[in-house]
Amino acid sequence: MIPEPVTENGNVLPEIKTIPAENGNLSEPQDKDVVSEGVGAVGGYDQWVSPPISGPRPKARDEHRTAVIDDKMYIFGGNHNGRYLSDLQALDLRSWTRSNVEVKTSGEASQVPAASFTGHSVLLLMLCSIHLSVRVFDLQTLTWSNLKTYGKPPLSRGGHSVTPAGTSLAIFGGQDANRSLLNDLHILDLGTMTWNEMDTF
């Protein structure tokens, strides 16, 4: 038997059922038909689906940053036809509703280490433009803060990767303002807010 969707609070949840084989033994789980929790039924498998999204449509973009926190995906900035954006969008992954997040900006650098924000469901972003800065967004107060860092920061860049590693952030590669490719690795300790450049081979 195929799992049948169960509706709860407008979300389709899977109903787990046993799939008997012809000889009476239990068969292995099958992934032909998929029911995805909280996002509705998906007919078939290995297929892309376009969920019914409501709310104001943001400008198309690339080079943006995204993060998923709890049941929401946040999208910051990006490039729209050669123009850089600084808006913050949210997509509720349960209701598939888009919204523009109205934020307040604190221009002064805060000396509070980012680790103290971790209990507040914080979206931490690396913003790289003319001057490299580390900014944090507090989801409770809807405010941005610039964080003061120590040590030698990496060059400003775009197209790099940022990866959390324990209580640190690793930033690798990208390209500088002259579009020269970079091959360096920098670690930002979120407890001390100190930059360290790592030797790479």
N, C-alpha and C positions, 0 to 999 in steps of 0.2 A: 504494500500500500504506500501511497505517496503522502508525505506530510501535508496536512491540511492547515491552511492559515487560520489563526484565531485572532479576532480583532479585540484589542484592549486599549481604551483611551485613544482611539483613532489610529493606533499602530497595529501592524500585522505581525504577530508573533508565531513562531513555529510550534506545532503540536507534534511532539515526538511520538512516533508509532513504530512498532516492530514490523519488519518486513520478512514474512515467512517465505522460505524457499519451497520448491515443489516436494522435496523429500521430508518436509516437516522440520528440518533444521533451520536455525536462524542464518540469514544471509549477511554478508558484509554490508556496511552502510553504502548507499549509493548517492552519488552527487549529480545525477542527471537533472533533477528538479530541485531548485534551491529556494528556500524562504529565508529572507534576510531580516534579522530582528530590527524593528524600528524603521525600516525603509520600504516596506511593502513587499509584495511577492515578485520574484524574478522568474519569468518563464524561460526554462532552458538553462544552459550553462555555457561558460566561456563566451559570454556576450556582454557587450556594453549596453547599459540601459540609461535612458534620460528621465530622471524623476521629475514629477510635476512641481516645479519651483514657483513660488509666488513672492510678491514683494517687488520693490523697485529694482530694476536691472542696473547694475553699475556699469561703468565704461569698460569696454574690452581692454585687456592689458596683457603684458608679459613682464618678466623680471620682477614680479611681485613676491612677497613673502607670505607664507601661510603657516598656521599652527592650529591644531585641534585641542581644545580644552573643554572637558566635560562633554556636553552635547552640542557644542558649537565649533564651527570652523571660522577662524578669523583671517581675513585677507588684507594685507597692508600694502599700499602704494603700488608701484609698478610703472610701466612705460606704456603710454597710450599715444600711438602715432608720433613717437619721438618726444613726447612731453611727459615729464615725470610727475606722478601723482603722489599725494600724501594723505589720502583718505583711508579710513579703516572700515571695512565691511564685515558683516557677520552673517553666517548661514546656519540656521538652526537645523541640525541633522535629524531631528525627530519630526518636525512639522514641515521641513523643506521650505522655510520662509527666510527671505533675505531681508537685511536691514542695514542702514548706514549708522555707524556708531558715532554719536556726537561726543567729542573728547575735549578736555581742557589741557593746555600745555603749560608745564612748569619749566621756564627757561633756565633756571639755576641748577647747577650740578649738585646732586645730592651726595653726601658722603656716607650714606647708609649702604652697606654691602648688599648686593642683590640677593644673597642667601636669606636675608631676613624677610624678603618679600614672598618667599616660596609658599607660605601658608595662605596667601591671599589670592591664589589662582592667577598668577601673573604671566602675561605674555612678554617674553624677553626677546628683543629684536636687535640685530646689528644693523645700524643704518650707516651706509657708506656713501658718502658724496665727496664734496671737496675736503671736508674735515671729518675724519672717522669719529664716530661717537657711539656710545652704548646707551640705549634708551630702554626704559621699562614701562610697560603699560599695566596699571592696576585695574583689574576688572571690577573691583568693588566701587572705587571712586571715579572710574572712567577718566583717569588722568595719566599723562605721560610725564616721566621724569628723566632728566639726563643724569647718568651715574658717573661719578668721578672715578677714574681708573689710575693705576700707578704702573711704573715700568715703561718700557718702550713699546708703544702700540705699533701694530702693523701699518703699512702704507694704506691709504684710502684705495678702495678697489670696488669693482663690480663683478658679477658673475662668479663669485666665490662660493664655497660651501661652508655652512656653519652647522656643527654637530655637537649636541650635548654629550659629555663624557663624564659621568659621575657628577661631581660638583664643579665641573669646568665646562667651558665652551671651546671647541677647536675650530679654528678658521683656516681654511686651506685654499691656496691658489687664487684664481680669478685673473682680472686684468686691471692695470693701472689706468690713469687718465690718458696716457698715450697709447692705450690699447696693446701694451706689451704684456705678454702672458707671464704670470707669476707662478712660482713653484715652491712657495714657502709655507711653513706650518707654524701657527701661533696658538698659544693656549691662554685663555683668560680664566683665572681662578675666581670663581664667583664668591668665595668666602672672603678673600682679601682684595678682590678686584684688581689683581696684578697680572700684567701681561708677561708672557715668557715666549721667546722664539725657540723652537725646537730644531735640532739638527736633523736634516733629512738626507737620505741616500739617493 
